[in-house]
């Protein structure tokens, strides 16, 4: 009986530590928004190494910066989630539209 209790408590300890690491350790993927001319772009880094520097809105024909800081942050965060899920980090025109990214700046 003592062995079963010991195993159970050991399992709980390992599970608790694992959950703490999962939820409390910061992600190794980070997004930073930066100014580009009259707009904004973003960079994505993995383990403090820049892997994507995007100065223009992806998936459109023109080379236009994001109109707002928030738009650049939204798409940078979408890229971050894709990288964390080990998905292709490319962005489609439909994803830009789904996230209400503006193409016409004031």
N, CA and C of each residue as an Amber inpcrd file, in Angstrom:
protein
   318
   0.8110000  -1.1980000   0.0000000   0.0000000   0.0000000   0.0000000
   0.8620000   1.2720000   0.0000000   1.9800000   1.2330000   0.7700000
   2.8670000   2.3920000   0.8130000   3.4720000   2.6610000  -0.5530000
   3.7800000   1.5930000  -1.2950000   4.3520000   1.7500000  -2.6290000
   3.3530000   2.4250000  -3.5690000   2.0910000   2.0620000  -3.4640000
   1.0580000   2.6690000  -4.3120000   0.9240000   4.1530000  -3.9850000
   0.9040000   4.5070000  -2.7040000   0.8240000   5.9130000  -2.3020000
   2.0490000   6.6860000  -2.8020000   3.2170000   6.0710000  -2.6580000
   4.4440000   6.7170000  -3.1150000   4.3840000   6.9770000  -4.6270000
   3.9660000   5.9790000  -5.3850000   3.8690000   6.1240000  -6.8470000
   2.8560000   7.2030000  -7.2190000   1.7170000   7.2050000  -6.5040000
   0.6860000   8.1890000  -6.7820000   1.1880000   9.5970000  -6.4840000
   1.8320000   9.7750000  -5.3460000   2.3590000  11.0940000  -4.9870000
   3.4800000  11.5220000  -5.9360000   4.2860000  10.5920000  -6.3590000
   5.3460000  10.9050000  -7.3310000   4.7350000  11.3530000  -8.6500000
   3.6860000  10.6560000  -9.0830000   2.9980000  11.0260000 -10.3170000
   2.4180000  12.4340000 -10.2010000   1.7600000  12.7270000  -9.0850000
   1.1860000  14.0610000  -8.8800000   2.2610000  15.1460000  -8.9030000
   3.3900000  14.8740000  -8.2870000   4.4860000  15.8350000  -8.2650000
   4.9990000  16.1100000  -9.6730000   5.2250000  15.0640000 -10.4370000
   5.7190000  15.2180000 -11.8120000   4.6840000  15.9520000 -12.6680000
   3.4200000  15.5920000 -12.5160000   2.3590000  16.2470000 -13.2890000
   2.2740000  17.7290000 -12.9380000   2.3590000  18.0580000 -11.6660000
   2.2960000  19.4520000 -11.2310000   3.4700000  20.2530000 -11.7780000
   4.6520000  19.7140000 -11.6860000   5.8400000  20.4050000 -12.2070000
   5.7180000  20.6020000 -13.7180000   5.2440000  19.5770000 -14.4070000
   5.0780000  19.6850000 -15.8650000   4.0960000  20.7890000 -16.2150000
   2.9750000  20.8590000 -15.5060000   1.9910000  21.9090000 -15.7740000
   2.5490000  23.2910000 -15.4680000   3.3050000  23.4110000 -14.3930000
   3.9230000  24.6910000 -14.0750000   4.8720000  25.1370000 -15.1810000
   5.6850000  24.2330000 -15.6710000   6.5910000  24.5730000 -16.7650000
   5.8140000  24.9690000 -18.0050000   4.7430000  24.2330000 -18.3010000
   3.9620000  24.5040000 -19.5040000   3.3140000  25.8840000 -19.4440000
   2.7540000  26.2480000 -18.2940000   2.0090000  27.4940000 -18.1980000
   2.8240000  28.6920000 -17.7080000   3.8980000  28.4870000 -17.0080000
   4.6220000  29.6040000 -16.4210000   5.9260000  29.9550000 -17.1230000
   6.5420000  29.0220000 -17.8020000   7.7880000  29.3110000 -18.5190000
   7.4270000  30.0720000 -19.7960000   8.0340000  31.2130000 -20.0300000
   7.6880000  31.9790000 -21.2280000   8.0350000  31.2180000 -22.5050000
   7.2580000  31.4940000 -23.5120000   7.4690000  30.8590000 -24.8130000
   8.8330000  31.2510000 -25.3740000   9.4120000  30.3650000 -26.1380000
  10.6840000  30.6640000 -26.7820000  10.4690000  31.3780000 -28.1100000
   9.2060000  31.5840000 -28.4850000   8.8790000  32.3100000 -29.7090000
   8.3280000  33.6700000 -29.2980000   8.9300000  34.7360000 -29.8310000
   8.5180000  36.0940000 -29.4620000   8.2500000  36.9360000 -30.6960000
   7.3570000  37.9030000 -30.5300000   6.9950000  38.8270000 -31.6070000
   7.3490000  40.2400000 -31.1690000   7.9540000  40.9910000 -32.0680000
   8.2540000  42.3990000 -31.8040000   7.7620000  43.2170000 -32.9920000
   7.0250000  44.2730000 -32.7010000   6.5310000  45.1730000 -33.7520000
   7.5050000  46.3380000 -33.8650000   7.8020000  46.7390000 -35.1080000
   8.7370000  47.8500000 -35.3290000   8.1740000  48.8110000 -36.3770000
   8.5520000  50.0990000 -36.2880000   8.0850000  51.0720000 -37.2830000
   8.7670000  50.8490000 -38.6300000   7.9780000  51.0560000 -39.6820000
   8.4880000  50.9670000 -41.0520000   7.8830000  52.1410000 -41.8180000
   8.6620000  53.1420000 -42.1290000   8.1310000  54.3140000 -42.8250000
   6.9560000  54.8980000 -42.0580000   5.8010000  54.9500000 -42.7240000
   4.5890000  55.4870000 -42.0900000   3.7480000  54.3970000 -41.4360000
   4.2550000  53.1810000 -41.3720000   3.4680000  52.0750000 -40.8080000
   4.2900000  51.2130000 -39.8720000   3.9620000  49.9290000 -39.8780000
   4.6060000  48.9950000 -38.9480000   4.8830000  47.6560000 -39.6220000
   5.8750000  46.9670000 -39.0940000   6.1860000  45.6020000 -39.4800000
   6.3820000  44.8010000 -38.2090000   6.7780000  43.5530000 -38.3550000
   7.0190000  42.7280000 -37.1670000   8.1930000  41.7910000 -37.4030000
   8.7620000  41.3510000 -36.3090000   9.8230000  40.3440000 -36.3370000
   9.4040000  39.2110000 -35.4190000   9.7590000  37.9980000 -35.8070000
   9.5040000  36.8310000 -34.9740000  10.8500000  36.2000000 -34.6690000
  11.0830000  35.9540000 -33.3930000  12.3460000  35.3290000 -32.9960000
  12.0630000  34.0260000 -32.2570000  12.9600000  33.0720000 -32.4460000
  12.8970000  31.7900000 -31.7590000  14.2100000  31.6450000 -31.0060000
  14.1070000  31.4580000 -29.6960000  15.2860000  31.3640000 -28.8280000
  16.2050000  32.5680000 -29.0430000  15.6070000  33.7570000 -29.0830000
  16.3200000  35.0340000 -29.2380000  17.0340000  35.1930000 -30.5750000
  16.6670000  34.4010000 -31.5610000  17.2600000  34.5160000 -32.8970000
  16.1460000  34.8870000 -33.8850000  16.2940000  36.0230000 -34.5680000
  15.2630000  36.4580000 -35.5090000  15.1740000  35.4780000 -36.6670000
  13.9630000  34.9410000 -36.8720000  13.7520000  34.0030000 -37.9750000
  12.8630000  34.5930000 -39.0630000  12.0770000  35.6290000 -38.7030000
  11.2300000  36.3110000 -39.6840000  11.2900000  37.8070000 -39.4000000
  11.5800000  38.5870000 -40.4290000  11.4890000  40.0480000 -40.3330000
  10.5800000  40.4790000 -41.4690000   9.3760000  40.9020000 -41.1250000
   8.3570000  41.2160000 -42.1190000   8.0480000  42.7070000 -42.0610000
   8.5410000  43.4500000 -43.0510000   8.3050000  44.8880000 -43.0950000
   7.0270000  45.2490000 -43.8460000   6.4820000  44.3030000 -44.5950000
   5.3050000  44.5610000 -45.4210000   4.2140000  43.5400000 -45.1240000
   2.9770000  43.9020000 -45.4350000   1.8520000  42.9850000 -45.2570000
   2.0650000  41.7880000 -46.1760000   2.0860000  40.5730000 -45.6240000
   2.2720000  39.3980000 -46.4790000   0.9990000  39.0750000 -47.2640000
   1.1570000  38.3370000 -48.3330000   0.0580000  37.7880000 -49.1340000
  -0.6610000  38.8060000 -50.0230000  -0.1470000  40.0320000 -50.1000000
  -0.7390000  40.9950000 -51.0370000   0.3160000  41.3530000 -52.0760000
  -0.1430000  41.8960000 -53.1890000   0.7510000  42.1750000 -54.3160000
   1.6810000  43.3690000 -54.0620000   1.2150000  44.3390000 -53.2890000
   1.9940000  45.5530000 -53.0710000   2.9210000  45.4100000 -51.8670000
   3.9360000  46.2610000 -51.8390000   4.8090000  46.3240000 -50.6690000
   4.3200000  47.4630000 -49.7940000   3.3820000  47.1170000 -48.8810000
   2.7950000  48.1020000 -47.9830000   3.0240000  47.6630000 -46.5530000
   3.4060000  48.6260000 -45.7080000   3.5360000  48.3380000 -44.2820000
   2.1400000  48.2290000 -43.6660000   2.0560000  47.5940000 -42.5000000
   0.7900000  47.5350000 -41.7860000   0.4070000  48.9490000 -41.3710000
  -0.8730000  49.2590000 -41.4200000  -1.3430000  50.6060000 -41.0740000
  -1.2280000  50.8940000 -39.5890000  -1.4550000  49.8820000 -38.7650000
  -1.4480000  50.1110000 -37.3140000  -0.5160000  49.1200000 -36.6110000
  -0.0930000  49.5300000 -35.4420000   0.7000000  48.6590000 -34.5690000
  -0.0820000  47.3730000 -34.2910000  -1.3790000  47.5220000 -34.0240000
  -2.2290000  46.3830000 -33.6720000  -2.3220000  45.3700000 -34.8070000
  -2.4230000  45.8450000 -36.0540000  -2.4780000  44.9270000 -37.2010000
  -1.1970000  44.1030000 -37.3050000  -0.0620000  44.7690000 -37.1600000
   1.2220000  44.0600000 -37.2230000   1.3320000  43.0680000 -36.0710000
   0.8950000  43.4580000 -34.8840000   0.9290000  42.5740000 -33.7140000
   0.0220000  41.3590000 -33.9200000  -1.1580000  41.5780000 -34.4780000
  -2.1110000  40.4900000 -34.7080000  -1.5210000  39.4260000 -35.6260000
  -0.9520000  39.8480000 -36.7470000  -0.4030000  38.8790000 -37.6960000
   0.8810000  38.2660000 -37.1580000   1.7020000  39.0410000 -36.4810000
   2.8970000  38.4760000 -35.8460000   2.5350000  37.4070000 -34.8300000
   1.4880000  37.6450000 -34.0540000   1.0310000  36.6660000 -33.0630000
   0.4680000  35.4190000 -33.7360000  -0.2180000  35.5970000 -34.8650000
  -0.7080000  34.4460000 -35.6250000   0.4610000  33.5870000 -36.1110000
   1.5030000  34.2430000 -36.6070000   2.7160000  33.5290000 -37.0350000
   3.3270000  32.7870000 -35.8500000   3.3870000  33.4440000 -34.7050000
   3.9400000  32.8270000 -33.4950000   3.1880000  31.5480000 -33.1560000
   1.8540000  31.6160000 -33.1610000   1.0550000  30.4160000 -32.8480000
   1.3120000  29.2950000 -33.8450000   1.4530000  29.6580000 -35.1170000
   1.7280000  28.6340000 -36.1320000   3.0800000  27.9680000 -35.8900000
   4.0730000  28.7610000 -35.5550000   5.4050000  28.2030000 -35.2820000
   5.3490000  27.2870000 -34.0700000   4.6550000  27.7170000 -33.0230000
   4.5530000  26.9040000 -31.8120000   3.8300000  25.5850000 -32.0670000
   2.8870000  25.5920000 -33.0250000   2.1650000  24.3640000 -33.3780000
   2.8880000  23.5660000 -34.4610000   4.0620000  24.0730000 -34.8640000
   4.8700000  23.4390000 -35.9100000   4.1160000  23.3760000 -37.2500000
   3.3820000  24.4520000 -37.5210000   2.6580000  24.5950000 -38.7800000
   3.4300000  25.5160000 -39.7140000   3.0640000  25.5070000 -40.9810000
   3.6490000  26.4120000 -41.9580000   3.2930000  27.8440000 -41.5530000
   4.2840000  28.7100000 -41.3430000   3.9890000  30.0540000 -40.8480000
   3.5710000  31.0620000 -41.9170000   3.2240000  30.6090000 -43.0990000
   2.8120000  31.5680000 -44.1240000   1.4070000  32.0930000 -43.8170000
   1.1200000  33.2800000 -44.3550000  -0.1580000  33.9520000 -44.1440000
  -0.8800000  34.0460000 -45.4830000  -2.1660000  33.7980000 -45.4480000
  -2.9760000  33.8810000 -46.6690000  -3.8040000  35.1630000 -46.6520000
  -4.2990000  35.5350000 -47.8220000  -5.1520000  36.7010000 -47.9400000
  -6.4140000  36.5250000 -47.0960000  -6.9500000  35.3150000 -47.0690000
  -8.1590000  35.0820000 -46.2630000  -7.8740000  35.2590000 -44.7690000
  -6.6670000  34.8940000 -44.3060000  -6.3180000  35.1120000 -42.8920000
  -6.2090000  36.6010000 -42.5830000  -5.7110000  37.3860000 -43.5360000
  -5.6630000  38.8330000 -43.3420000  -7.0780000  39.3860000 -43.2020000
  -7.9740000  38.9300000 -44.0670000  -9.3610000  39.3980000 -44.0190000
 -10.0620000  38.9400000 -42.7410000  -9.8350000  37.6840000 -42.3370000
 -10.4470000  37.1560000 -41.1060000 -10.0200000  37.9670000 -39.8750000
  -8.8090000  38.5250000 -39.9210000  -8.2900000  39.3030000 -38.7970000
  -8.4910000  40.8050000 -38.9780000  -9.3060000  41.1700000 -39.9860000
  -9.6620000  42.5850000 -40.2480000  -8.4320000  43.4850000 -40.4070000
  -7.4470000  42.9920000 -41.1500000  -6.2450000  43.7810000 -41.4060000
  -6.5620000  44.8030000 -42.4940000  -6.2600000  46.0480000 -42.2110000
  -6.5460000  47.1370000 -43.1460000  -5.4250000  47.2440000 -44.1720000
  -5.8190000  47.4360000 -45.4340000  -4.8410000  47.6320000 -46.5000000
  -4.7590000  49.0970000 -46.9170000  -5.7300000  49.8740000 -46.5050000
  -5.7880000  51.2950000 -46.8670000  -5.5580000  52.1520000 -45.6430000
  -4.3900000  52.7740000 -45.5820000  -4.0560000  53.6140000 -44.4320000
  -4.5590000  55.0320000 -44.6750000  -4.9030000  55.7090000 -43.6300000
  -5.3850000  57.1060000 -43.7330000  -4.2460000  58.0560000 -43.9460000
